[in-house]
Amino acid sequence: MEKFLCSWSGGKDSCYAFYKAKALGDAPTVLLNVMNASGDRSRSHGIPKALLEAQAQAIGVPIHFFNSTWEAYEVNYIEHLQAIAKQYPITYAVFGDIDIAAHRAWEEKVASAAGLKAVLPLWQGDRKALVLEMIAVGIEAIIVSCNATLGADFLGRPINLETLKALEAAGVDVCGENGEFHTLVVNAPFFKAGLKVRIRSKTIAPISNYHFANLELDV
């Protein structure tokens, strides 16, 4: 049995990659998430730190954070991955990418710099088939950010068969692999309990016209 780190965005793809690695009998040991420069929300999905911490608690593994600008992202990532590899007896890092070759090359580069293997359990899977598998195994996720094509009305929608049909009708990839939307996992088979989350408000980024849900734990 090997121990692994999971590059954890808080969304469905990293969650399913975690699920598949765990199903092999290996031991999830630590999660890694990159926050924005101010440290209040995640760099990739715009998820508040408190929600990511709640996910880690529900899973029962520690989560490691660091803040970064996009410009310093790679240098900081390698530095923190090296530190984690010294702290925990991990042999590989799990990533949730599916079929973008440049992403895989980067992940192999940073993992190798820390003496780890990069493992991509979803690699080369059919995008729609993967989302259907996620739903079937019990991964529950909601859309928390999306592009202008989808608009603010899609924020908060659960990833289910009805939403998949709506995404296809909008001409959007149902997996969002090209950045059309991002998700937050609120429950999974390996969570001790599901998260209760509410949308406090919705905002739009002025330059990109990307929509974001401002989230908080509903306790």
C-alpha positions in Angstrom: 0.0 0.0 0.0 1.4 3.4 -1.0 0.5 6.8 0.5 -0.4 9.7 -1.7 -1.0 13.4 -1.8 -4.0 14.7 -3.7 -3.9 18.0 -5.5 -7.3 19.1 -4.2 -9.3 21.9 -5.9 -12.4 21.1 -3.9 -14.2 20.2 -7.1 -15.5 17.1 -8.7 -12.5 16.0 -10.8 -9.9 16.1 -8.0 -12.5 14.3 -5.8 -13.1 11.5 -8.3 -9.3 11.2 -8.9 -9.0 10.8 -5.1 -11.8 8.3 -5.0 -10.2 6.1 -7.8 -6.7 6.2 -6.1 -8.2 5.3 -2.8 -10.1 2.4 -4.5 -6.8 0.9 -5.5 -6.1 0.3 -1.8 -3.7 3.2 -1.4 -3.8 5.6 1.6 -4.7 9.3 1.1 -2.4 11.1 3.4 -2.6 14.9 2.7 -4.4 17.3 0.4 -2.8 20.3 -1.3 -4.6 23.5 -2.3 -3.2 26.8 -3.7 -4.9 30.0 -2.5 -4.9 33.4 -4.1 -2.3 36.0 -3.1 -4.5 37.2 -0.2 -5.2 33.7 1.0 -9.0 34.1 1.3 -10.1 31.8 -1.5 -8.6 29.1 -3.8 -6.6 30.1 -6.8 -8.5 27.9 -9.3 -12.1 27.7 -8.1 -12.6 30.7 -5.9 -13.6 28.5 -2.9 -13.3 30.0 0.6 -10.6 28.4 2.8 -13.2 27.5 5.5 -15.1 25.3 3.0 -11.9 23.5 1.9 -11.0 22.9 5.5 -14.5 21.5 6.1 -14.0 19.1 3.2 -10.7 17.9 4.7 -12.3 17.4 8.0 -15.1 15.4 6.4 -12.5 13.2 4.6 -10.3 12.9 7.7 -7.0 14.0 6.2 -5.0 17.2 6.7 -4.9 19.9 4.0 -1.9 22.0 3.2 -2.4 25.5 1.9 -0.1 28.2 0.4 -0.8 31.5 -1.1 0.5 32.5 -4.6 0.3 34.8 -7.5 0.0 33.2 -11.0 3.5 34.4 -11.8 5.1 32.6 -8.8 2.8 29.6 -9.0 5.2 27.0 -10.3 8.1 28.0 -8.0 5.9 28.0 -5.0 4.2 24.8 -5.9 7.5 22.9 -6.2 8.8 24.4 -2.9 5.7 23.3 -1.0 5.5 19.9 -2.6 9.1 19.3 -1.7 8.3 20.3 1.9 5.3 18.0 2.1 7.2 15.1 0.7 9.7 15.5 3.5 7.0 15.7 6.1 4.8 12.8 4.9 5.8 9.3 3.6 4.1 9.8 0.3 5.3 8.2 -3.0 3.0 9.9 -5.5 0.7 12.9 -6.2 -2.8 12.5 -7.6 -4.2 15.0 -10.1 -7.6 15.3 -11.6 -6.8 16.3 -15.2 -8.4 14.4 -18.0 -6.9 15.1 -21.4 -5.0 18.4 -21.6 -1.4 17.3 -22.4 0.2 20.6 -21.2 -1.4 20.1 -17.8 -0.1 16.6 -17.5 3.4 17.7 -18.5 3.4 20.4 -15.8 2.2 18.0 -13.2 4.8 15.4 -14.0 7.4 18.2 -13.9 6.5 19.5 -10.4 6.0 16.0 -9.0 9.4 14.9 -10.3 11.0 17.9 -8.7 9.7 16.7 -5.3 10.8 13.1 -6.0 7.2 11.9 -6.5 5.3 10.2 -9.3 2.4 12.1 -10.9 -0.7 9.9 -11.1 -3.8 10.9 -13.2 -6.6 8.4 -12.6 -9.0 10.1 -15.0 -6.5 10.4 -17.8 -8.0 9.8 -21.3 -11.4 9.1 -20.0 -14.5 10.2 -21.9 -15.5 13.5 -20.3 -19.2 12.8 -20.2 -18.7 9.2 -19.1 -16.5 10.4 -16.2 -19.2 12.8 -15.0 -21.8 10.1 -15.2 -19.5 7.8 -13.2 -19.0 10.5 -10.5 -22.8 10.9 -10.2 -23.3 7.1 -10.0 -20.7 6.6 -7.2 -22.3 9.3 -5.1 -20.1 12.4 -5.6 -22.4 15.4 -5.0 -21.2 18.7 -6.4 -22.6 22.1 -7.2 -21.4 24.7 -9.8 -19.7 27.6 -8.0 -18.2 29.6 -10.9 -18.9 29.7 -14.6 -18.3 31.6 -17.8 -20.6 34.2 -19.5 -22.1 31.5 -21.8 -23.7 29.9 -18.8 -24.3 33.0 -16.6 -25.2 33.5 -13.0 -28.3 31.2 -13.2 -26.1 28.2 -13.3 -24.4 29.0 -10.0 -25.6 26.6 -7.3 -26.9 24.0 -9.7 -26.1 20.4 -8.7 -24.1 18.2 -11.0 -26.9 15.8 -12.0 -28.5 14.5 -15.2 -30.8 17.5 -15.5 -27.8 19.9 -15.3 -25.8 17.8 -17.8 -28.6 18.2 -20.3 -28.7 22.0 -19.7 -24.9 22.2 -20.1 -25.2 20.3 -23.4 -28.0 22.6 -24.6 -25.8 25.6 -23.9 -23.0 24.1 -26.0 -20.7 23.6 -23.0 -18.6 20.6 -22.2 -20.4 18.7 -19.4 -17.1 18.2 -17.6 -16.0 21.8 -17.8 -12.5 20.7 -18.6 -11.9 23.8 -20.6 -12.7 26.1 -17.7 -16.4 26.7 -18.6 -17.4 26.1 -15.0 -16.0 24.9 -11.7 -17.6 22.9 -8.9 -17.5 22.4 -5.1 -18.0 18.8 -3.8 -20.5 18.8 -0.9 -20.6 15.1 -0.3 -18.8 11.9 -1.4 -18.7 8.3 -0.4 -15.6 8.9 1.7 -17.0 11.9 3.5 -17.9 11.4 7.1 -20.8 13.8 6.6 -22.0 16.1 3.8 -21.4 19.8 3.9 -24.2 22.3 4.1 -23.3 25.3 1.9 -25.3 28.4 0.9 -24.7 31.1 -1.6 -24.4 34.4 0.1 -24.3 36.4 -3.1 -23.1 36.3 -6.7 -20.4 38.4 -8.3 -18.9 38.8 -11.8 -15.3 39.5 -12.6 -15.2 42.7 -14.7 -12.5 41.7 -17.3 -13.3 38.0 -17.8 -17.1 38.2 -17.2 -16.7 35.1 -15.1 -19.4 34.5 -12.5 -18.7 33.5 -9.0 -20.9 32.3 -6.1 -19.8 33.8 -2.7 -20.1 30.8 -0.5 -20.3 30.0 3.2 -21.0 27.1 5.4 -24.6 26.8 6.5 -24.3 25.7 10.2 
